[in-house]
Amino acid sequence: MTLNPQFVTDKKGNKVAVQLSVKEYKFLIEELEMKEDIALYEKVKANKNESYMPLGTYLKKRKKN
């Protein structure tokens, strides 16, 4: 997805805020959540005392829920 942010500036022209469409915002939130999930998975996988499943299997199960 291509993001098209719009910037809000103050009187001096400094960027003070960003506006995104709802679609863009939801996309970014979904991507962030996916990255957090992957980071947690990698942390568990690194712990040799934990059992784990392949990432592809996990992602397929996650999409079903």
Summary of the structure (lengths in Angstrom):
residues: 65
radius of gyration: 18.3
end to end distance: 23.8
largest distance: 57.0
contacts: 114
relative contact order: 0.11
helix: 54%
strand: 14%
